[in-house]
Amino acid sequence: MKMIYKAFKEILGILFAENPYVVIAVFGSAILSGVIAPLSVWINGQIFDRGLSVASGELPFNQYIPYLFLFVALALLPVVVGETLAGVYIQPRCQLILRGLTKVRCS
């Protein structure tokens, strides 16, 4: 475990020295993922509770719609942001940095 931590710390230091925005994007997406999980649980509870209120006629359906939109947004956000951010920005830049380092060290 210590070797994995040491290698991760070394790679993170290299990536931060070469392109700090990649490291910031990784930590930003990790924080976003940490916020999405509890928010999703809360939205799911609201959808259930308010759905019962709509079904019993206590709440008009138009007040239920924002929660449905939030539910869909929270379901799609990790996929859209994760695929876009990781696939388009983070992964190619990390590969360029690490390929450049292997060429320099191997030469």
Backbone as CSV, one residue per row, in Angstrom:
resi,resn,N_x,N_y,N_z,CA_x,CA_y,CA_z,C_x,C_y,C_z
1,MET,0.815,-1.182,0.000,0.000,0.000,0.000,0.863,1.252,0.000
2,LYS,1.972,1.197,0.711,2.870,2.345,0.756,3.466,2.625,-0.618
3,MET,3.733,1.575,-1.373,4.304,1.767,-2.719,3.281,2.429,-3.643
4,ILE,2.032,2.034,-3.526,0.978,2.636,-4.352,0.824,4.107,-3.996
5,TYR,0.791,4.412,-2.712,0.665,5.798,-2.272,1.854,6.626,-2.742
6,LYS,3.046,6.062,-2.646,4.249,6.774,-3.067,4.221,7.043,-4.579
7,ALA,3.818,6.033,-5.363,3.744,6.210,-6.816,2.666,7.233,-7.178
8,PHE,1.521,7.173,-6.518,0.454,8.136,-6.775,0.909,9.547,-6.445
9,LYS,1.578,9.694,-5.320,2.070,11.008,-4.905,3.107,11.537,-5.897
10,GLU,3.965,10.666,-6.394,4.972,11.080,-7.367,4.327,11.505,-8.692
11,ILE,3.381,10.707,-9.174,2.708,11.045,-10.436,1.904,12.328,-10.279
12,LEU,1.242,12.485,-9.152,0.474,13.694,-8.903,1.383,14.920,-8.884
13,GLY,2.542,14.792,-8.281,3.515,15.890,-8.269,4.006,16.230,-9.660
14,ILE,4.251,15.203,-10.478,4.695,15.426,-11.861,3.602,16.119,-12.665
15,LEU,2.378,15.622,-12.547,1.267,16.227,-13.283,1.021,17.664,-12.836
16,PHE,1.140,17.926,-11.536,0.932,19.286,-11.041,2.026,20.224,-11.529
17,ALA,3.249,19.723,-11.614,4.340,20.562,-12.098,4.188,20.878,-13.587
18,GLU,3.727,19.917,-14.356,3.577,20.108,-15.798,2.314,20.881,-16.161
19,ASN,1.193,20.547,-15.543,-0.080,21.186,-15.859,-0.973,21.151,-14.618
20,PRO,-0.945,22.201,-13.805,-1.722,22.184,-12.566,-3.230,22.143,-12.802
21,TYR,-3.679,22.584,-13.968,-5.125,22.588,-14.239,-5.691,21.171,-14.328
22,VAL,-4.893,20.219,-14.724,-5.349,18.824,-14.770,-5.625,18.325,-13.352
23,VAL,-4.731,18.612,-12.448,-4.898,18.177,-11.055,-6.100,18.889,-10.433
24,ILE,-6.258,20.162,-10.733,-7.403,20.914,-10.217,-8.702,20.331,-10.765
25,ALA,-8.713,19.958,-12.048,-9.913,19.365,-12.647,-10.236,18.019,-12.003
26,VAL,-9.225,17.225,-11.702,-9.441,15.930,-11.049,-10.026,16.128,-9.653
27,PHE,-9.447,17.031,-8.874,-9.967,17.268,-7.534,-11.354,17.908,-7.582
28,GLY,-11.592,18.786,-8.548,-12.915,19.387,-8.701,-13.969,18.349,-9.010
29,SER,-13.636,17.420,-9.903,-14.602,16.370,-10.227,-14.814,15.430,-9.049
30,ALA,-13.782,15.209,-8.250,-13.943,14.372,-7.050,-14.852,15.054,-6.034
31,ILE,-14.700,16.339,-5.859,-15.565,17.077,-4.940,-16.996,17.090,-5.462
32,LEU,-17.152,17.290,-6.769,-18.484,17.273,-7.374,-19.151,15.910,-7.169
33,SER,-18.386,14.850,-7.321,-18.932,13.509,-7.093,-19.344,13.323,-5.634
34,GLY,-18.582,13.872,-4.729,-18.921,13.774,-3.320,-20.166,14.553,-2.948
35,VAL,-20.436,15.637,-3.664,-21.629,16.437,-3.396,-22.861,15.811,-4.038
36,ILE,-22.680,15.193,-5.202,-23.811,14.625,-5.935,-24.467,13.473,-5.165
37,ALA,-23.692,12.666,-4.498,-24.257,11.494,-3.810,-25.290,11.865,-2.738
38,PRO,-24.978,12.722,-1.768,-26.010,13.057,-0.782,-27.152,13.878,-1.371
39,LEU,-26.836,14.702,-2.351,-27.891,15.480,-3.003,-28.855,14.566,-3.743
40,SER,-28.351,13.513,-4.335,-29.207,12.548,-5.027,-30.123,11.827,-4.049
41,VAL,-29.603,11.491,-2.895,-30.431,10.825,-1.881,-31.554,11.759,-1.437
42,TRP,-31.235,13.024,-1.226,-32.252,13.986,-0.814,-33.312,14.171,-1.904
43,ILE,-32.868,14.312,-3.163,-33.808,14.487,-4.279,-34.697,13.253,-4.425
44,ASN,-34.129,12.069,-4.302,-34.944,10.849,-4.405,-36.006,10.804,-3.307
45,GLY,-35.651,11.219,-2.108,-36.630,11.278,-1.028,-37.733,12.286,-1.321
46,GLN,-37.333,13.448,-1.869,-38.320,14.465,-2.214,-39.252,13.985,-3.331
47,ILE,-38.686,13.278,-4.292,-39.500,12.754,-5.401,-40.550,11.788,-4.837
48,PHE,-40.133,10.930,-3.954,-41.069,9.959,-3.375,-42.135,10.667,-2.539
49,ASP,-41.704,11.540,-1.626,-42.646,12.225,-0.741,-43.620,13.106,-1.515
50,ARG,-43.090,13.885,-2.419,-43.959,14.793,-3.180,-44.811,14.031,-4.196
51,GLY,-44.313,12.908,-4.679,-45.117,12.077,-5.573,-46.344,11.545,-4.871
52,LEU,-46.167,11.163,-3.615,-47.326,10.726,-2.831,-48.305,11.873,-2.601
53,SER,-47.764,13.084,-2.369,-48.635,14.246,-2.177,-49.402,14.585,-3.450
54,VAL,-48.737,14.456,-4.600,-49.413,14.703,-5.877,-50.487,13.647,-6.105
55,ALA,-50.179,12.394,-5.804,-51.144,11.309,-6.014,-52.372,11.452,-5.120
56,SER,-52.174,11.994,-3.922,-53.319,12.160,-3.025,-54.068,13.464,-3.272
57,GLY,-53.550,14.308,-4.156,-54.220,15.558,-4.495,-53.879,16.711,-3.590
58,GLU,-52.932,16.554,-2.668,-52.530,17.630,-1.759,-51.618,18.649,-2.428
59,LEU,-50.914,18.252,-3.478,-49.926,19.100,-4.132,-50.203,19.110,-5.630
60,PRO,-50.237,20.294,-6.245,-50.423,20.314,-7.697,-49.165,19.790,-8.412
61,PHE,-49.382,19.213,-9.572,-48.286,18.576,-10.307,-47.219,19.580,-10.730
62,ASN,-47.599,20.842,-10.990,-46.609,21.822,-11.440,-45.569,22.126,-10.363
63,GLN,-45.871,21.893,-9.090,-44.873,22.069,-8.034,-43.966,20.845,-7.901
64,TYR,-44.324,19.779,-8.564,-43.546,18.534,-8.543,-42.506,18.509,-9.660
65,ILE,-42.754,19.273,-10.720,-41.908,19.249,-11.910,-40.445,19.628,-11.622
66,PRO,-40.143,20.671,-10.814,-38.721,20.984,-10.556,-37.933,19.819,-9.963
67,TYR,-38.576,19.030,-9.126,-37.889,17.880,-8.534,-37.608,16.799,-9.589
68,LEU,-38.512,16.667,-10.536,-38.277,15.718,-11.632,-37.102,16.167,-12.490
69,PHE,-37.036,17.478,-12.770,-35.906,17.998,-13.539,-34.587,17.810,-12.782
70,LEU,-34.600,18.066,-11.477,-33.391,17.848,-10.674,-32.977,16.382,-10.663
71,PHE,-33.953,15.508,-10.589,-33.666,14.073,-10.610,-32.972,13.681,-11.917
72,VAL,-33.505,14.134,-13.036,-32.912,13.816,-14.344,-31.529,14.445,-14.465
73,ALA,-31.393,15.690,-14.017,-30.089,16.362,-14.094,-29.041,15.643,-13.254
74,LEU,-29.414,15.222,-12.058,-28.462,14.512,-11.197,-28.139,13.121,-11.730
75,ALA,-29.074,12.537,-12.463,-28.795,11.230,-13.064,-27.843,11.362,-14.248
76,LEU,-27.960,12.444,-15.003,-27.132,12.623,-16.199,-25.818,13.341,-15.928
77,LEU,-25.767,14.148,-14.893,-24.584,14.965,-14.621,-23.296,14.163,-14.487
78,PRO,-23.253,13.096,-13.699,-21.986,12.359,-13.592,-21.528,11.766,-14.931
79,VAL,-22.464,11.298,-15.713,-22.089,10.694,-16.997,-21.582,11.754,-17.957
80,VAL,-22.329,12.825,-18.095,-21.963,13.872,-19.050,-20.670,14.564,-18.641
81,VAL,-20.614,15.006,-17.393,-19.421,15.711,-16.931,-18.239,14.758,-16.837
82,GLY,-18.476,13.578,-16.309,-17.390,12.613,-16.166,-16.796,12.199,-17.495
83,GLU,-17.644,11.855,-18.437,-17.138,11.450,-19.754,-16.468,12.612,-20.464
84,THR,-17.090,13.779,-20.395,-16.519,14.936,-21.078,-15.222,15.370,-20.424
85,LEU,-15.263,15.545,-19.139,-14.079,16.028,-18.432,-12.952,15.006,-18.476
86,ALA,-13.265,13.764,-18.162,-12.213,12.742,-18.133,-11.747,12.368,-19.533
87,GLY,-12.689,12.158,-20.439,-12.325,11.679,-21.773,-11.735,12.721,-22.689
88,VAL,-12.171,13.962,-22.522,-11.725,15.011,-23.443,-10.594,15.842,-22.857
89,TYR,-10.606,16.078,-21.565,-9.616,16.983,-20.993,-8.526,16.268,-20.202
90,ILE,-8.914,15.501,-19.214,-7.921,14.963,-18.274,-7.068,13.866,-18.888
91,GLN,-7.682,12.854,-19.445,-6.932,11.700,-19.946,-5.935,12.057,-21.048
92,PRO,-6.328,12.806,-22.077,-5.331,13.125,-23.110,-4.161,13.950,-22.585
93,ARG,-4.416,14.886,-21.702,-3.332,15.718,-21.170,-2.393,14.902,-20.279
94,CYS,-2.957,14.016,-19.483,-2.113,13.151,-18.648,-1.252,12.237,-19.517
95,GLN,-1.842,11.706,-20.578,-1.076,10.837,-21.476,0.061,11.604,-22.142
96,LEU,-0.202,12.833,-22.580,0.861,13.633,-23.192,1.985,13.910,-22.207
97,ILE,1.619,14.272,-20.993,2.636,14.572,-19.978,3.463,13.331,-19.668
98,LEU,2.796,12.198,-19.434,3.517,10.983,-19.064,4.319,10.414,-20.232
99,ARG,3.810,10.520,-21.462,4.592,10.080,-22.628,5.836,10.932,-22.798
100,GLY,5.681,12.227,-22.583,6.836,13.129,-22.662,7.888,12.789,-21.618
101,LEU,7.458,12.426,-20.440,8.399,12.066,-19.375,9.099,10.745,-19.684
102,THR,8.385,9.781,-20.247,9.031,8.509,-20.554,10.051,8.667,-21.670
103,LYS,9.768,9.542,-22.624,10.745,9.793,-23.692,11.996,10.449,-23.143
104,VAL,11.812,11.393,-22.218,12.952,12.083,-21.640,13.773,11.140,-20.772
105,ARG,13.131,10.330,-19.970,13.848,9.433,-19.061,14.492,8.258,-19.787
106,CYS,13.862,7.812,-20.872,14.405,6.675,-21.598,15.537,7.059,-22.541
107,SER,15.602,8.316,-22.916,16.628,8.747,-23.868,17.964,8.953,-23.212
